[in-house]
């Protein structure tokens, strides 16, 4: 089985090393650097977890700065025992006001067990990833450099977040080859739509297990996440689960309760049937 990591363990050490590189290269231009993802929400697994790092800089970096940052972070990440680094850099002006299409300066994925990917053009990437990540950053980001993230990142309207979750569910249904990731991400979306709570994949799965009519699907997804390669998932069954969660999130878009208000959807159980 996979080894669970605490926030103070491998991910934290790697994140602080990367933040140190950012500080050396950006100096006073670096306003903040934050650990998000499983490093902030919990439930990291050594064999599968990425390090999700978001930074905010005072101004848009120059092409030379971008080249240096990408080279330094690539060199750093390739030495890590975790899967790799997912890094996004935002100029402060682009996150100080909310947007349904966040305008990053750098989006870099790199690591020893991760396909390399670099994008400098927000229009070339699905916006839903960045909308959700900024919301998680604002609420749960672990500050490595700078003030609490909510001092730099504006709140994102719930409607935009629910729309982004609908888009992410559609993306997983169409593109995700790791079926267990699709199940667990759908569980996280369902919980947010119902409770307004961002949670780790493991915590979301525990929440879903108390509500779903297909608990073995979720249990199998968790087992695969934690290293049990003897388990398999039926693609049709996974697709039914995702589509049912998507329907609930879409209903939440219509209802739009305020944070702390009544649930956005009944605590029904997606497995292919609607409650």
C-alpha positions as CSV (number, residue, x, y, z in Angstrom):
1,X,0.0,0.0,0.0
2,X,1.1,3.6,-0.5
3,X,2.7,5.6,2.2
4,X,0.6,8.5,3.5
5,X,2.5,11.7,4.0
6,X,1.9,14.5,6.5
7,X,2.1,18.2,5.4
8,X,5.4,18.4,7.4
9,X,6.9,15.4,5.5
10,X,8.1,15.0,1.9
11,X,5.8,17.5,0.2
12,X,6.5,20.2,2.7
13,X,10.2,19.8,2.3
14,X,10.1,19.8,-1.5
15,X,7.7,22.8,-1.4
16,X,10.1,24.8,0.7
17,X,13.0,24.0,-1.5
18,X,11.1,25.2,-4.5
19,X,9.9,28.3,-2.7
20,X,13.6,29.1,-1.8
21,X,14.4,29.0,-5.5
22,X,11.6,31.3,-6.3
23,X,12.8,33.8,-3.6
24,X,16.3,33.8,-4.9
25,X,15.2,34.4,-8.5
26,X,12.3,36.8,-8.0
27,X,13.4,38.6,-4.9
28,X,11.0,41.3,-3.8
29,X,8.9,40.6,-6.9
30,X,7.7,37.4,-5.1
31,X,4.7,38.4,-3.0
32,X,3.7,34.9,-1.9
33,X,4.2,31.2,-2.5
34,X,1.7,28.5,-1.3
35,X,1.3,24.8,-1.1
36,X,-2.1,23.6,-2.2
37,X,-3.4,20.2,-3.3
38,X,-2.8,17.2,-1.0
39,X,0.0,19.0,0.7
40,X,-2.5,21.5,2.1
41,X,-5.7,19.4,2.2
42,X,-4.1,16.1,3.4
43,X,-4.1,12.6,2.1
44,X,-0.9,12.7,0.1
45,X,0.4,9.3,-1.3
46,X,4.1,9.1,-2.1
47,X,3.7,7.1,-5.3
48,X,1.0,9.2,-6.8
49,X,0.9,12.7,-5.3
50,X,2.1,15.8,-7.1
51,X,3.4,18.9,-5.3
52,X,0.9,21.7,-6.1
53,X,2.6,25.1,-5.8
54,X,1.1,28.5,-6.6
55,X,3.1,31.7,-6.5
56,X,2.0,35.4,-6.8
57,X,4.4,38.0,-8.1
58,X,4.1,41.8,-8.2
59,X,4.3,42.1,-12.0
60,X,4.3,39.9,-15.0
61,X,7.7,38.2,-15.4
62,X,9.9,39.0,-18.4
63,X,10.7,36.3,-20.9
64,X,14.2,36.0,-19.4
65,X,12.7,35.6,-15.9
66,X,10.3,32.9,-17.2
67,X,13.2,31.0,-18.7
68,X,15.2,31.1,-15.5
69,X,12.2,30.1,-13.4
70,X,11.3,27.1,-15.6
71,X,14.9,25.9,-15.7
72,X,15.4,26.2,-11.9
73,X,12.1,24.6,-11.0
74,X,12.7,21.8,-13.5
75,X,16.2,21.1,-12.0
76,X,14.7,21.1,-8.5
77,X,11.7,18.9,-9.2
78,X,13.6,16.2,-11.1
79,X,15.4,15.3,-7.9
80,X,12.2,14.8,-5.8
81,X,10.9,11.4,-4.5
82,X,7.3,12.5,-5.3
83,X,5.7,12.3,-8.7
84,X,6.4,15.8,-9.7
85,X,5.6,19.5,-9.5
86,X,2.5,21.4,-10.7
87,X,3.4,25.1,-10.5
88,X,1.4,28.1,-11.5
89,X,2.6,31.7,-11.3
90,X,0.2,34.6,-11.3
91,X,0.9,38.4,-11.5
92,X,-0.9,39.9,-8.5
93,X,-3.3,42.0,-10.6
94,X,-4.7,38.8,-12.2
95,X,-5.8,37.3,-8.9
96,X,-6.7,40.5,-6.9
97,X,-9.9,40.6,-8.9
98,X,-11.8,37.3,-9.6
99,X,-12.1,36.0,-13.1
100,X,-13.7,32.9,-14.6
101,X,-10.6,32.6,-16.8
102,X,-7.6,33.2,-14.6
103,X,-4.6,34.7,-16.4
104,X,-1.5,32.9,-15.2
105,X,2.0,33.8,-16.4
106,X,3.5,30.3,-16.1
107,X,1.8,26.9,-15.9
108,X,4.5,24.2,-15.5
109,X,4.2,20.5,-14.9
110,X,7.5,18.6,-14.5
111,X,8.9,15.7,-12.4
112,X,10.5,12.3,-12.5
113,X,7.1,10.5,-13.1
114,X,5.2,13.3,-14.8
115,X,4.9,14.2,-18.5
116,X,6.5,17.6,-18.9
117,X,4.2,20.4,-19.8
118,X,4.8,24.2,-20.0
119,X,2.1,26.8,-21.0
120,X,2.4,30.5,-21.0
121,X,-1.0,31.1,-22.7
122,X,-4.0,30.9,-20.4
123,X,-6.3,30.6,-23.5
124,X,-4.7,27.3,-24.4
125,X,-5.7,25.6,-21.1
126,X,-9.1,24.6,-19.6
127,X,-9.9,27.4,-17.2
128,X,-11.7,25.2,-14.7
129,X,-8.4,23.9,-13.2
130,X,-7.3,27.3,-12.3
131,X,-10.6,28.6,-10.9
132,X,-10.9,25.7,-8.5
133,X,-7.2,25.8,-7.5
134,X,-7.5,29.5,-6.7
135,X,-10.5,28.9,-4.5
136,X,-8.6,26.1,-2.6
137,X,-5.5,28.4,-2.4
138,X,-7.5,31.2,-0.9
139,X,-9.1,28.9,1.8
140,X,-6.4,26.3,2.4
141,X,-3.1,27.4,0.9
142,X,-0.1,26.8,3.2
143,X,2.0,30.0,3.1
144,X,5.7,29.2,2.4
145,X,6.4,32.9,1.6
146,X,4.3,35.9,2.2
147,X,1.0,36.6,3.9
148,X,-2.1,34.3,4.1
149,X,-3.4,33.7,0.6
150,X,-6.7,35.4,1.2
151,X,-4.8,38.8,1.4
152,X,-3.6,38.4,-2.2
153,X,-6.4,36.3,-3.9
154,X,-9.9,37.6,-4.3
155,X,-12.9,35.4,-3.4
156,X,-14.4,33.6,-6.4
157,X,-18.2,33.6,-6.9
158,X,-19.8,30.2,-6.0
159,X,-21.5,30.2,-9.4
160,X,-18.1,30.2,-11.2
161,X,-16.8,27.5,-9.0
162,X,-19.8,25.2,-9.6
163,X,-19.5,25.9,-13.4
164,X,-15.8,25.0,-13.2
165,X,-16.7,21.7,-11.4
166,X,-19.2,20.8,-14.1
167,X,-16.5,21.5,-16.7
168,X,-14.0,19.4,-14.7
169,X,-16.4,16.5,-14.5
170,X,-17.0,16.6,-18.2
171,X,-13.2,16.7,-18.8
172,X,-12.6,13.7,-16.6
173,X,-15.4,11.7,-18.4
174,X,-13.8,12.5,-21.7
175,X,-10.1,12.5,-21.0
176,X,-9.0,10.9,-17.8
177,X,-7.3,7.5,-18.2
178,X,-6.9,6.9,-14.5
179,X,-10.4,6.0,-13.6
180,X,-9.8,6.1,-9.8
181,X,-8.8,9.8,-10.2
182,X,-12.1,10.5,-11.9
183,X,-14.1,8.8,-9.1
184,X,-12.3,10.6,-6.4
185,X,-12.4,14.0,-8.1
186,X,-16.1,13.6,-8.7
187,X,-16.5,12.9,-5.0
188,X,-14.7,16.1,-4.1
189,X,-17.0,18.0,-6.5
190,X,-20.1,16.4,-5.0
191,X,-19.1,17.4,-1.5
192,X,-18.3,21.0,-2.5
193,X,-21.6,21.4,-4.3
194,X,-23.6,20.1,-1.3
195,X,-21.6,21.5,1.6
196,X,-19.3,24.2,0.1
197,X,-16.3,22.4,1.6
198,X,-13.0,21.6,-0.2
199,X,-11.5,18.4,1.0
200,X,-8.8,15.9,0.2
201,X,-9.6,13.0,-2.1
202,X,-9.6,10.6,0.9
203,X,-11.9,12.8,3.0
204,X,-14.2,13.4,0.1
205,X,-14.4,9.6,-0.5
206,X,-15.3,9.0,3.2
207,X,-18.1,11.6,2.8
208,X,-19.3,10.0,-0.4
209,X,-19.3,6.5,1.2
210,X,-22.0,7.5,3.6
211,X,-24.2,8.6,0.7
212,X,-23.6,6.6,-2.4
213,X,-25.5,3.6,-3.6
214,X,-22.3,2.2,-5.1
215,X,-19.8,2.2,-2.2
216,X,-17.6,-0.5,-3.7
217,X,-16.8,1.8,-6.6
218,X,-15.5,4.4,-4.2
219,X,-13.7,1.8,-2.0
220,X,-12.0,0.4,-5.1
221,X,-10.9,3.8,-6.3
222,X,-9.4,4.5,-2.9
223,X,-7.6,1.2,-2.8
224,X,-6.0,1.9,-6.2
225,X,-5.0,5.3,-5.1
226,X,-3.2,3.8,-2.2
227,X,-1.3,1.3,-4.3
228,X,-3.5,-1.8,-4.7
229,X,-2.9,-2.8,-8.3
230,X,-5.0,-5.9,-8.0
231,X,-8.1,-3.7,-8.2
232,X,-9.8,-2.6,-11.4
233,X,-12.7,-0.3,-12.2
234,X,-15.4,-0.7,-14.8
235,X,-15.4,2.3,-17.2
236,X,-19.1,2.2,-17.7
237,X,-19.8,2.2,-14.0
238,X,-17.3,5.1,-13.5
239,X,-19.0,7.0,-16.2
240,X,-22.4,6.6,-14.6
241,X,-21.1,7.8,-11.3
242,X,-19.5,10.9,-12.8
243,X,-22.6,11.7,-14.9
244,X,-24.8,11.4,-11.8
245,X,-22.5,13.7,-9.8
246,X,-22.4,16.1,-12.7
247,X,-26.2,16.3,-12.6
248,X,-26.2,17.2,-8.9
249,X,-23.6,19.9,-9.4
250,X,-25.6,21.4,-12.3
251,X,-28.7,21.5,-9.9
252,X,-26.5,23.3,-7.4
253,X,-25.7,25.9,-10.1
254,X,-29.4,26.7,-10.3
255,X,-30.0,26.7,-6.5
256,X,-27.0,28.8,-5.6
257,X,-27.2,28.8,-1.8
258,X,-24.9,31.2,0.1
259,X,-21.9,29.7,2.0
260,X,-23.3,28.4,5.3
261,X,-26.8,28.3,3.9
262,X,-29.0,25.3,3.1
263,X,-27.5,22.4,1.1
264,X,-27.3,22.9,-2.6
265,X,-28.4,19.4,-3.4
266,X,-30.1,16.6,-1.4
267,X,-27.8,14.1,0.2
268,X,-28.7,11.5,-2.4
269,X,-26.4,9.0,-3.8
270,X,-25.0,9.0,-7.4
271,X,-24.4,5.6,-8.8
272,X,-26.3,6.0,-12.0
273,X,-29.7,6.9,-10.4
274,X,-30.9,10.3,-9.6
275,X,-32.4,11.1,-6.2
